Amino acid sequence: MALAHRTTAGLWDTYGDILLTDGATRFRSIATLMSIGMSGLLTAFLAAFGRAIAEVGAIIIVGGNIQGYTRTMTTAIALETSKGVYLWLWHLASFS
C-alpha cells in the first residue's frame, strides 16, 4: 500500500496541478497519472502479490494442514477457495 501511495502522491505533486490547469478533468488527470506511473503501480501490485503468496506458503509449511488439528485461518481460506467454496468463506470471515 505504501508503494502505491508513494507513486501516486509523487505523480500528483509533480503533474496534478499542471493537468488541471491545462483543462483536464479530474478523471482524465487520474487516468493520465496512472498511465505515467504504470511501472511504479505494477511494482506495488507485484510486491503485494508476492507477500500474499509468501504468507500462505509460510503458514502451510510451518502450521501444516491437518484437518481438525492444525488448520489455520490462512490454510482454510486457501483450501476452500481452491475448491470453489465461497459461501463458507463469508461465514468464516464474519466470525474473525
N, C-alpha and C positions, 0 to 999 in steps of 0.2 A: 504494500500500500504506500509506503514511504517513497519507493522508487517512482511509482506513477505520479504521486503528488509532486515530487521534486521536478519531474519532467514537465508536467503541465503548468505548474506555478512559474517555472523559469520561462517557459514559452509565452505565457500570458504577460509576464512582466516585460518581456522583450518586444513582442509583436501585437499584443492585445489592443492597446490604445491606438496603435498605428492602423490596424484593420478597421476599428470602429470609426476613426477619423476619416478614413478613405471611403466610408459609406457602407461598409459591410454590416449586415445584421449580426446580432449576437450568435444566432445559429450558424451562419456562414463563417463567422470568425472562429467558432469552436471547431467546425469541420476543417477549416484551413489549418488551424493549430494542430489538430490530430494528425493530419497528413504530414505536416512538418516534423512532428515528434514521433513518427511511426516507429523508428528504431528504438527510442527510449521506452515507449509503451510496450513494444514487443519484448524487450529485455525484462521489463517488470512482470509481464504475463508469464514468461518462461521461468523466471525466478520463483514466482508464486506457485506455478505448477510443479516445479522441481521440489520445492519444500513440501508440498502436499504429498507427493508420491514418496518422498523420503520418510515422511512421518508415518505413512501407512506401512511402508516396508520395515521400519524400525520397530513399530508396535507388533507387527506379525512375527518378527524374529525374536524379540525379547518376550512379548506377552504370550505368544503361542496362539493357537486357535482350536483348543479342545472344547467342544460344545458343552455348555453347562458347567465348565470348570475354570477355564482361563480365557473366556471370551471377553474382550474389552470392547468399549464403545466403537472404537475405530475399526476393529476387525469385524464387528457385527454390521456396521454400515457398509464396509467394502463387500462383505459376503452377500448381504441382502440386495445391494444394487447390482451385483454381478448376476444374481438370479432373476432380477427384474421385479422384485417385491418392493414397491414404493409405498404402499399404504401402511405397512408395518413401520416404515421409517418415520412417517408422520407421527405415529403414536410414540415411537421411541424418542423423537426429538421433543415432543411436548412434555415428557417427564424429566428431561435432562436439564 
